Amino acid sequence: MLHKIELPAYDQNLERIVQIQQKIISFVCDPNTPLTPGRDVFKRVFNDQIGSWLYQWLQRKHKEKTFYQELCDLVAHLRQYSSLRAQLIDAFQNDIDFFSHLDDASFVFFFNTRLPKKVGQMIAPVMIAFYDYVVQAGFPPCIGTFDRKEFLKTFWNTNKNLGVCPACDSPKPDINECDVDHFLPKSLYPFLSVCASNLAPVCLVCNRSVKRSADPIDQAQSAPLTNTFHPFGKPALDAIKVAVNRNTKGGEYQIYLEEMTGGISRRVASLKRVYKLETRWLERLKAEIESIRKTIKSARKRLLREGMSANDIVDALLNMILEDYDHKIGVEHYYILRSSYARYALCDTEEFSSLVELLS
């Protein structure tokens, strides 16, 4: 993700759900848990209100079975293969702690690498359901008053100065045109379905049309977590440059992303693959260039009256864009493209000359 965003506290609302998820895992791993635990068992383990709500909530249908039946199947499976209990508990604890390991080259997600596939398939639907049916729809009174709308309100209040989609730099989406993106997709990382450090609001295009369930890390290679950007801990704009040029003399413009020091690292390749910014931005780049050209034309009379040459006029306006970078990046949408083009035009003689010709 491009922009750095601040992680809201959410008044510990999401943390309460994570704690319930963790307790469910401890519950199914407890050798004393009955194969078909009733409402009274849930009330005893989770307390009267939460236990009664949870037992009823688990009766929701998921494909051919209810979530309750999925849990009962897992209890039975763990009774047959008791050594898997510790693996499941360890996997959940390991994965939800990922945010404190962003710079840990040895960190791996256990759900995808160490937990037996069958166990993962059994527990994943219940973990994901906590986002789909609790966070999205709203908490039950026994847990708190929190829902998707409150989540988004809290996020944008915490990030008041952010005026763009943090993933693509398009205009800031309002609550009705905004999705909560699971940076690490919940379909692949179900233990992170309600983990605050894995949730970031983005525009509908980013979440539904482009990123979808694409994985921003490559677990097949070593040090997967250190070789990706992260919206709260390691935003891309702190480390990359967005360059603009033409593919041939007078040809089409092109955009490319690379490390600040040059080259395409694993994390840059992942950013390009997941968000497809280089192609998505092309049409918008043309609009930004046209806006700059209009600004140059409109400044002609005023600046010429002040005795400036055409070269000086263009140079001053392009440098003004770069000077405003720190103040406008993340505030004005697509300022990344505007400043990248200004940088290119200042360095490329032919491009600079084409802007000067506008004043002739």
N, C-alpha and C positions, 0 to 999 in steps of 0.2 A: 504494500500500500504506500502511496506517495507521501501524504502529509502526516506530520506528527500530531497525534491527538492525545488529550489528557484522559486518563482513566477515571471515570466517576466512581464514587463510593456506592451509589444506589442504596444508601442507608442499610447496607448488609442484606437487602432483600434477596438478591441472587445467591448470596452465600448461604442463606437459610435453605434454599432449594438444593444446593450442592450438598449440604449436610444431610438432607433427607435422602438424596441419592446414595450417599456414602453409607447411611444407616441401612438402606435396603440391601446393599451389597453385603454388609456385615450380617444382616438378617438371613439372607439365603445361604450364606456360608456357615452359619451357626449349625453345628451338628444336632442341636436340640430343636431346631425348627421343624414342625410337622410337615409331612408331604403336602397336605392341603390345609394350610393355616386358616382358621376362621377369623371373623371380625374381632372376637375377644382377644385372640393372640396378637393381632395388629394393635389393638388398643393398649395391651399390656406393654408392648415393645416401643410403640411410638407416642404414647399417651392417648387419652380418651378421644380428644377432638381430632388430632392429626391421624391417629390410627383408624378411626371410624371413616374419616374422609378418604384416606388412602385406600382402604379396603374397597370402598364403593367406586372410587376413581379407577382402580385397576380392572374393573369389570368392563371397561371399554373394549370394543372389538378392534383387533389388529389383524388384518387379513382373515385367516380362518379361525384364529384363536383370540381370546381376550388377553390383555396384559397379565391378568392374574394367572391364567393357564400357562403363559410363557414363564412366569416366575416359578410356578409349581414344577414345571418340567425341569427348570434349572436346579431347583432344590433336589429333585430326584437324581439328576445327573451328577451333582456334586456329592450326593450320598454314595453313589457308585464309585466315583473317582475322587475321593476325599483330598488327595494331594493338590487338586486344582483350586481348592478354596483359598489357600494362601496366595496362589498366583493371581486370582481375580482381585483380591483385596489389594495386593501390591500394585497391580496394573492400574487400578483406579487412582490410588494415592500418588503413584508416579506421574500419571498423565495430567492430573489436575494441577500439579506443581510445575508445569512446563515453563510458566512465565518467569520463574526465578532461575531458569537454566538457559536463557536466550544466548548466553555467551559460553555455554558448556558444550564443547565439541564432542563429549562422550555421551550426551543425552540422546536417548531414543524413546519413542512412544511404545509402551508395552502392549497396548491393545492390538496394534498392527504387527508386532514383531515377536511377542513372547506368549501372549494369551492364545490358547487353542482356539481355532476358528469356530468350532461348534459352540463353545462357551460365549464367545463374542457375539455370535448370531442370536443367542438366547437373551443376552442382557441388553444388547443395543436398542431394540425397540422401546423398552421401558425407559432407558436413559433419554432417548430422543423425544419421547412423548412428554417429558417434563418441560421441554421448550414448546413443542407444538400445542399442547393442551393446557399448560399452566402459565407460562410467561406470555404467550401470544393472547390467550383468552382472558387471563387475569387470575390472580391468586385467590384461593378460597379464603374466607374470613379467618379460619383457624391458623393461617400462615401469615397473612398480612394483606395490605391493599396495594397491589402493584400489578401493572399490566404493560403491554407493548407501548401504549401511548405514554405512560408515565416513564417508561424506560427511555424513550426518545426525548421526551421533555427534559429529563435529567441530563442526558448526554449533551444536548445542544446548549443547555444552561451552563454546563461545565466548560464547553468549548465555544463560548460566545463569540470569539474573534474569528472562528472558522466560517468562511462564507462560501465554501465549495464542497463538493463531494470529495472526501479524503482519498478516494481511490483513483479518480480520473480528472479532477480539477474542473469539472463541469459545475454549473450553478448549484448552490446548496439546495438539496431537495427539502420540501416541506414535509410535515409528518404524514400526509396522505400519499406522498410520492416517494417515500423512503422505505427501504428495506433494512432489516437488521441482518447483516452479513455474518455468518460464521467464518471467520478468517481461515481457520482449519475446519473444513466441512464436517458437519455433525454426522453425515453418513459414513465418514471415514474415521472420525474421532468422536464417537458418541459420548464419551465421558466428559467432553468439553461442551456439551449442548447448552448448558446454562452458565458456563464459566465466563465471568465478566471480561477477563482479559482476552477472550476469544470472540467478543461480540462488538461489531462496529457498524453504525448506520452508513449506508451508501445509497447511491441513486438506484432506481429500478433497473436501468440498463446494465449497470455493472453487475448487479446480483443475479438478475433473471435471464439476461440475454448473453452476457459475456463470461463472467466467472463461473456461475452456477456451482457445481460441486468440484471444480478443479482444485487439485491439491497444490498449495504454494511451496511445499517442501518435497524433496526427492529422497524418500527413505531408503531407496535402493543403494544410495551412496553413503559414505561416511560423513559424520558431522552434519546431519540434515538441518538441525535447528539453527546452527550458526551460519548457514549458507542460505538464509532467506531474510527478507525484510519483515518487520512486524509493526503494525499500526501504532501500538503504544510504546514499544521499546526501541525499535530500530526502523524508523521511517526511511523510505528510499531517498527522498529529496536531500537528506543529510549526506548522502554518499554517491549520488549519481549526477550525471549531467545529461540534459536533454538537448541534443544538437540538431540544427536545421541546416540543410544545404540543398543544392540542386543536383540531380543525378547526372546531368550533362549541361554544357553551356546553354543557358536559356531554357533548360528543360524543366521537368516537373520537380516540385519541391519534395523532399523526403525528410523524415524524422527518424532519428535513431537514439536509443538509450544505451549508455555505457557507464562504467565506473568513472568516478571523478579523475582517477589516475589513468583512465583509458582501458579499453578491452571489455569483453563481456564475460563476467564471472558467472558462477552458478546462480547466485541470487538475482543478478540482472536478467539472466536467461529465464528464470522462473517468473519474474515480474512481467517480462514481455509475453511469455506464454499464457499467463493467467489473465491479464487485463487487456492484452492486445492494443496497447496505447499507440504504438507507432502507426498503425493503420487507422484506428478510430479517430485520431487527431488530425488526419490530413485535411479533411474538409474544413475543420475549425481553424486550422493554420491559415488557410486561404482567406478566411474572414478576418483574422487578426492582421494579416499583411495588408488587406484592403483598408482596414481601419487606420493603420499606420500611414498608408499612402494618402488617405484623405486628410489626416492631421498635418502631414507635410504640405499638402496643397493649400490648406486653409491658413497656414502660418506664413505663407509667402509674402503677402503685402506688409504685414506687421514687422516681420524680421528684416525684410529688405529696407524698410524705412529706417531701421536702426543701424543700417550700414553693414549688415552681415552678408557674406557671400553665400551662394547656394550650398557649397560644400559645408560651410559652417552651420547653416540652418539644419541640414540633415544630420550632421555630426551631433549637434546639440540635442536634437529631439531623440535620437537613438540613445544617447548617453543618459538622457533624462529617464528613459524607460528602465535602464539598468540601475540607475541611482535609486529608483523607487522600489527596487526588487524586495528588499527586506520588509518594507512597509505594506506592500500590496500582495505578496505571495501568500496564498491561502485565504486571502480576503476577496480579491477580485478574481472571478473565474477566468480560467485560461491565461492567467498572467505568466504561467510557465512558457506557453507558446510565444506570447508577445515578447518576452525578454530573450528567449532563445533565438527568435528571428532577428531581434535588434543586435544581438551579439554576432550573429552570422553576417549581417549586412555591414557591420563595422569592420569586419575582418576580410570580407570578400570585395575586391576592387570592382568587379563587374556589377555585383548586386548594389553596392553603394552608388555607383554611377547611374544605375537605372532609377534610383530614388532622386538623385540630383537632377536628372532630366525632367522630373515632374515640375521643376521650378523654372524651366526654360520657356 
